[in-house]
Amino acid sequence: MTKRILITGASGFIGSFLVEKALDCGFETWAGIRKSSSREFLTDKRIQFIDLNFADRNKLVGQIREFVARNGRFDYVVHNAGVTKCLDKADFDKINFQYTVNLIDALEEAGSIPEKFVLMSSLSAYGVGDEANYTPLKLTDTPNPNTAYGKSKLKAEAYLKQKSEFPYMIMRPTGVYGPREKDYYLMLKTVKSGLDVGAGFKPQHLTFIYVRDLVDAVFLALESTLKNKEYFVADGSVYTDKEYTALIKDILHKKMVLSIKVPLSVLKVVSVIAEGLSKLTKKPSTLNRDKYVIMKQRNWECDIQPLVVDLGFSPRYDLRKGLEESVEWYRNNGWL
């Protein structure tokens, strides 16, 4: 019997790849998007669309009940919807936390708890890692997020974890990159223009996960017999910021690049100004005070052994392979 899956935030970068994977796996795939959202990367005719009202719990319960009456319940739910930047910090809590609470409660009240509910969280839910000895974050460490974004993700996790009847899996990816992604793309574009701008003078230890590997990890979690587990998701390698930039230069064949290190104190001022301007323009800025806290973090190492041992996760992409595929896509689509 064909399994039915709901993927929220389906129009976004990660969401569109989740939808592609679900289709490849033969699922009846429902993409949760707003009517106003772009369907640029959701053109497969097999995709079915649903616009869920996460802001109104009662309406959401009614929507799910109506859906179940017509189609049956969702076997799997991947809750990927959320925001990484917004004009008002209160929106992090509203969208990343309260909307998640509303979906969980609605599924429960409608008597439609899925076989597996995957919450897409973030490494930022754990906060700053060890910046003295650069030891990796472990699942046994106590989360202490230092950004509004990270705090909202941790609150959503905590609510889900106290719902013992919910068969959940929590995925905490590190930096996710790949085709269609826009933030890391800006760095590629900057280096291509001949400029390399770094944050601070102390080396950063960076970790990454290619979007297709992240999606593979999510589907391993869905199809596993395990439940009520949580994992960090990364490719298992660690790169310094210098190594990362050197790799980009090599892939882009840029030999002449002006490298500038911006003191964190200056970056903080710039982030405050950028945030102020975004409020005037009514458009969220990639650089803001919350993002500054993330950028100044020196250690993003995390332990993925539980993911490897429990789910047999083995990434298909190292950073070079993933960046090469990304750059090719950006070029083919006129971004670079």
Order of alpha helices (4+ residues) and beta strands (2+ residues): beta-alpha-beta-beta-alpha-beta-alpha-beta-alpha-beta-beta-alpha-beta-beta-beta-alpha-beta-beta-alpha-beta-alpha-alpha-alpha-alpha
